[in-house]
């Protein structure tokens, strides 16, 4: 398995989703072409698993 896969969004980067662009999120992990993001304002809230096409800067 190649672990040096290039990703568009980096871990720790602040992003938003296309469906809720005002909600700020932080990329926590990238695995198997899925970004795992936590809510910046509420880190205790359940994280989201998102595809690259669902995320904006």
The first five atom37 places (N, CA, C, CB, O) and aatype in JSON, in Angstrom:
{
  "aatype": [20, 20, 20, 20, 20, 20, 20, 20, 20, 20, 20, 20, 20, 20, 20, 20, 20, 20, 20, 20, 20, 20, 20, 20, 20, 20, 20, 20, 20, 20, 20, 20, 20, 20, 20, 20, 20, 20, 20, 20, 20, 20, 20, 20, 20, 20, 20, 20, 20, 20, 20, 20, 20, 20, 20, 20, 20],
  "atom_mask": [
    [1, 1, 1, 1, 1],
    [1, 1, 1, 1, 1],
    [1, 1, 1, 1, 1],
    [1, 1, 1, 1, 1],
    [1, 1, 1, 1, 1],
    [1, 1, 1, 1, 1],
    [1, 1, 1, 1, 1],
    [1, 1, 1, 1, 1],
    [1, 1, 1, 1, 1],
    [1, 1, 1, 1, 1],
    [1, 1, 1, 1, 1],
    [1, 1, 1, 1, 1],
    [1, 1, 1, 1, 1],
    [1, 1, 1, 1, 1],
    [1, 1, 1, 1, 1],
    [1, 1, 1, 1, 1],
    [1, 1, 1, 1, 1],
    [1, 1, 1, 1, 1],
    [1, 1, 1, 1, 1],
    [1, 1, 1, 1, 1],
    [1, 1, 1, 1, 1],
    [1, 1, 1, 1, 1],
    [1, 1, 1, 1, 1],
    [1, 1, 1, 1, 1],
    [1, 1, 1, 1, 1],
    [1, 1, 1, 1, 1],
    [1, 1, 1, 1, 1],
    [1, 1, 1, 1, 1],
    [1, 1, 1, 1, 1],
    [1, 1, 1, 1, 1],
    [1, 1, 1, 1, 1],
    [1, 1, 1, 1, 1],
    [1, 1, 1, 1, 1],
    [1, 1, 1, 1, 1],
    [1, 1, 1, 1, 1],
    [1, 1, 1, 1, 1],
    [1, 1, 1, 1, 1],
    [1, 1, 1, 1, 1],
    [1, 1, 1, 1, 1],
    [1, 1, 1, 1, 1],
    [1, 1, 1, 1, 1],
    [1, 1, 1, 1, 1],
    [1, 1, 1, 1, 1],
    [1, 1, 1, 1, 1],
    [1, 1, 1, 1, 1],
    [1, 1, 1, 1, 1],
    [1, 1, 1, 1, 1],
    [1, 1, 1, 1, 1],
    [1, 1, 1, 1, 1],
    [1, 1, 1, 1, 1],
    [1, 1, 1, 1, 1],
    [1, 1, 1, 1, 1],
    [1, 1, 1, 1, 1],
    [1, 1, 1, 1, 1],
    [1, 1, 1, 1, 1],
    [1, 1, 1, 1, 1],
    [1, 1, 1, 1, 1]
  ],
  "atom_positions": [
    [[0.83, -1.19, 0.0], [0.0, 0.0, 0.0], [0.87, 1.24, 0.0], [-0.95, 0.0, 1.21], [1.82, 1.34, 0.78]],
    [[0.57, 2.17, -0.84], [1.33, 3.41, -0.95], [0.77, 4.43, 0.03], [1.29, 3.97, -2.41], [-0.36, 4.89, -0.14]],
    [[1.54, 4.79, 1.07], [1.07, 5.74, 2.08], [1.43, 7.17, 1.75], [1.63, 5.37, 3.42], [1.02, 8.08, 2.48]],
    [[2.17, 7.42, 0.69], [2.57, 8.78, 0.32], [1.64, 9.36, -0.74], [4.02, 8.78, -0.18], [2.09, 10.12, -1.61]],
    [[0.37, 9.02, -0.68], [-0.61, 9.51, -1.63], [-0.8, 11.02, -1.47], [-1.94, 8.78, -1.46], [-0.96, 11.52, -0.35]],
    [[-0.79, 11.74, -2.58], [-0.98, 13.19, -2.55], [-2.45, 13.51, -2.3], [-0.51, 13.84, -3.87], [-3.34, 12.93, -2.92]],
    [[-2.7, 14.44, -1.39], [-4.06, 14.86, -1.09], [-4.2, 16.34, -1.39], [-4.41, 14.57, 0.39], [-3.24, 17.09, -1.34]],
    [[-5.42, 16.74, -1.71], [-5.68, 18.14, -2.02], [-5.74, 18.96, -0.74], [-6.99, 18.28, -2.82], [-5.23, 20.07, -0.69]],
    [[-6.37, 18.41, 0.29], [-6.48, 19.08, 1.58], [-5.51, 18.43, 2.55], [-7.93, 19.03, 2.12], [-5.38, 17.2, 2.57]],
    [[-4.84, 19.22, 3.36], [-3.84, 18.72, 4.29], [-4.45, 18.57, 5.69], [-2.61, 19.67, 4.34], [-5.42, 19.25, 6.03]],
    [[-3.89, 17.68, 6.48], [-4.34, 17.49, 7.85], [-4.11, 18.78, 8.63], [-3.6, 16.3, 8.53], [-3.03, 19.37, 8.57]],
    [[-5.13, 19.21, 9.36], [-5.07, 20.46, 10.12], [-5.6, 21.66, 9.37], [-3.67, 20.72, 10.54], [-5.76, 22.73, 9.96]],
    [[-5.88, 21.52, 8.09], [-6.37, 22.62, 7.27], [-7.84, 22.91, 7.59], [-6.21, 22.3, 5.78], [-8.62, 21.99, 7.82]],
    [[-8.2, 24.2, 7.62], [-9.58, 24.61, 7.84], [-10.33, 24.58, 6.52], [-9.64, 26.03, 8.48], [-9.87, 25.16, 5.53]],
    [[-11.47, 23.9, 6.49], [-12.27, 23.74, 5.28], [-13.75, 23.91, 5.64], [-12.02, 22.36, 4.62], [-14.1, 24.11, 6.8]],
    [[-14.61, 23.83, 4.63], [-16.06, 23.83, 4.79], [-16.64, 22.81, 3.83], [-16.65, 25.25, 4.54], [-15.96, 22.33, 2.92]],
    [[-17.91, 22.49, 4.03], [-18.58, 21.6, 3.09], [-19.36, 22.43, 2.08], [-19.53, 20.61, 3.84], [-19.71, 23.58, 2.36]],
    [[-19.63, 21.87, 0.94], [-20.39, 22.58, -0.09], [-21.83, 22.83, 0.35], [-20.38, 21.79, -1.38], [-22.42, 23.84, -0.03]],
    [[-22.4, 21.92, 1.14], [-23.8, 22.08, 1.56], [-23.96, 23.06, 2.72], [-24.37, 20.73, 1.97], [-25.05, 23.61, 2.9]],
    [[-22.91, 23.3, 3.5], [-22.97, 24.26, 4.61], [-21.65, 25.04, 4.66], [-23.22, 23.52, 5.98], [-20.82, 24.8, 5.53]],
    [[-21.46, 25.98, 3.72], [-20.17, 26.66, 3.63], [-19.83, 27.56, 4.82], [-20.14, 27.49, 2.4], [-18.67, 27.92, 4.99]],
    [[-20.81, 27.92, 5.64], [-20.53, 28.78, 6.8], [-20.03, 28.0, 8.01], [-21.78, 29.56, 7.18], [-19.54, 28.59, 8.97]],
    [[-20.15, 26.68, 7.97], [-19.7, 25.83, 9.07], [-18.23, 25.47, 8.83], [-20.58, 24.54, 9.21], [-17.9, 24.79, 7.86]],
    [[-17.37, 25.93, 9.72], [-15.93, 25.68, 9.58], [-15.56, 24.33, 10.17], [-15.12, 26.8, 10.26], [-16.03, 23.95, 11.25]],
    [[-14.71, 23.61, 9.44], [-14.28, 22.28, 9.86], [-12.76, 22.19, 9.75], [-14.96, 21.18, 9.02], [-12.13, 23.0, 9.07]],
    [[-12.19, 21.2, 10.42], [-10.75, 20.96, 10.38], [-10.52, 19.52, 9.93], [-10.08, 21.23, 11.78], [-11.12, 18.59, 10.48]],
    [[-9.65, 19.34, 8.94], [-9.31, 18.0, 8.47], [-8.48, 17.31, 9.55], [-8.54, 18.05, 7.1], [-7.39, 17.77, 9.88]],
    [[-8.98, 16.21, 10.08], [-8.29, 15.47, 11.14], [-7.47, 14.32, 10.58], [-9.3, 14.94, 12.15], [-6.38, 14.04, 11.06]],
    [[-8.01, 13.65, 9.55], [-7.36, 12.44, 9.03], [-7.78, 12.24, 7.58], [-7.71, 11.19, 9.89], [-8.88, 12.63, 7.19]],
    [[-6.92, 11.63, 6.8], [-7.23, 11.22, 5.44], [-6.87, 9.75, 5.31], [-6.47, 12.09, 4.37], [-5.73, 9.35, 5.55]],
    [[-7.86, 8.94, 4.92], [-7.62, 7.5, 4.77], [-8.58, 6.94, 3.73], [-7.79, 6.77, 6.13], [-9.78, 7.22, 3.77]],
    [[-8.06, 6.15, 2.82], [-8.85, 5.47, 1.78], [-9.72, 6.45, 0.99], [-9.73, 4.39, 2.41], [-10.9, 6.19, 0.74]],
    [[-9.12, 7.58, 0.61], [-9.78, 8.62, -0.19], [-10.95, 9.28, 0.52], [-10.26, 8.03, -1.49], [-11.85, 9.82, -0.13]],
    [[-10.96, 9.25, 1.84], [-12.0, 9.89, 2.65], [-11.33, 10.82, 3.65], [-12.89, 8.84, 3.37], [-10.37, 10.44, 4.32]],
    [[-11.85, 12.06, 3.75], [-11.37, 13.02, 4.73], [-12.27, 12.95, 5.97], [-11.35, 14.47, 4.14], [-13.49, 13.01, 5.86]],
    [[-11.65, 12.83, 7.12], [-12.38, 12.83, 8.38], [-12.2, 14.21, 9.01], [-11.89, 11.68, 9.35], [-11.08, 14.61, 9.35]],
    [[-13.31, 14.94, 9.16], [-13.25, 16.33, 9.6], [-14.03, 16.54, 10.88], [-13.79, 17.24, 8.51], [-15.11, 15.99, 11.07]],
    [[-13.45, 17.36, 11.77], [-14.13, 17.74, 13.01], [-14.65, 19.17, 12.86], [-13.17, 17.62, 14.24], [-14.15, 19.94, 12.04]],
    [[-15.63, 19.51, 13.65], [-16.19, 20.86, 13.64], [-15.25, 21.78, 14.43], [-17.64, 20.87, 14.25], [-14.87, 21.46, 15.55]],
    [[-14.88, 22.9, 13.83], [-13.93, 23.82, 14.47], [-14.53, 24.45, 15.72], [-13.51, 24.91, 13.49], [-13.82, 24.65, 16.71]],
    [[-15.81, 24.77, 15.7], [-16.45, 25.43, 16.84], [-16.9, 24.46, 17.92], [-17.64, 26.22, 16.37], [-17.13, 24.87, 19.06]],
    [[-17.03, 23.18, 17.61], [-17.51, 22.18, 18.56], [-16.78, 20.86, 18.33], [-19.04, 21.99, 18.43], [-17.33, 19.95, 17.71]],
    [[-15.55, 20.75, 18.83], [-14.75, 19.53, 18.57], [-15.33, 18.26, 19.19], [-13.35, 19.72, 19.08], [-14.94, 17.16, 18.79]],
    [[-16.24, 18.38, 20.15], [-16.86, 17.21, 20.77], [-17.97, 16.61, 19.91], [-17.42, 17.59, 22.14], [-18.38, 15.47, 20.11]],
    [[-18.45, 17.38, 18.94], [-19.5, 16.91, 18.04], [-18.94, 15.8, 17.15], [-20.06, 18.08, 17.18], [-17.75, 15.79, 16.83]],
    [[-19.79, 14.87, 16.76], [-19.37, 13.74, 15.93], [-18.76, 14.25, 14.62], [-20.56, 12.8, 15.64], [-19.32, 15.13, 13.97]],
    [[-17.61, 13.69, 14.25], [-16.94, 14.13, 13.03], [-17.64, 13.61, 11.78], [-15.49, 13.66, 13.03], [-18.44, 12.67, 11.85]],
    [[-17.34, 14.23, 10.65], [-17.91, 13.83, 9.38], [-16.86, 13.16, 8.51], [-18.5, 15.04, 8.65], [-15.69, 13.53, 8.54]],
    [[-17.29, 12.18, 7.74], [-16.44, 11.53, 6.75], [-16.88, 12.06, 5.39], [-16.54, 9.95, 6.83], [-18.02, 11.85, 4.98]],
    [[-15.98, 12.73, 4.7], [-16.33, 13.42, 3.46], [-15.39, 13.04, 2.32], [-16.3, 14.93, 3.67], [-14.21, 12.77, 2.54]],
    [[-15.94, 13.03, 1.11], [-15.12, 12.87, -0.08], [-14.58, 14.23, -0.49], [-15.93, 12.22, -1.24], [-15.14, 15.26, -0.1]],
    [[-13.51, 14.25, -1.26], [-12.89, 15.49, -1.7], [-13.88, 16.4, -2.43], [-11.7, 15.19, -2.6], [-13.83, 17.62, -2.27]],
    [[-14.76, 15.83, -3.21], [-15.72, 16.63, -3.99], [-16.75, 17.33, -3.12], [-16.42, 15.75, -4.99], [-17.45, 18.22, -3.61]],
    [[-16.87, 16.96, -1.85], [-17.84, 17.56, -0.94], [-17.27, 18.72, -0.12], [-18.38, 16.51, 0.0], [-17.99, 19.37, 0.64]],
    [[-15.96, 18.98, -0.27], [-15.25, 19.96, 0.55], [-14.83, 21.15, -0.29], [-14.03, 19.33, 1.23], [-14.46, 21.0, -1.46]],
    [[-14.89, 22.35, 0.32], [-14.36, 23.57, -0.28], [-13.42, 24.22, 0.74], [-15.51, 24.56, -0.7], [-13.43, 23.87, 1.92]],
    [[-12.62, 25.18, 0.28], [-11.7, 25.9, 1.2], [-12.45, 26.8, 2.1], [-10.67, 26.7, 0.43], [-11.85, 27.48, 2.93]]
  ]
}
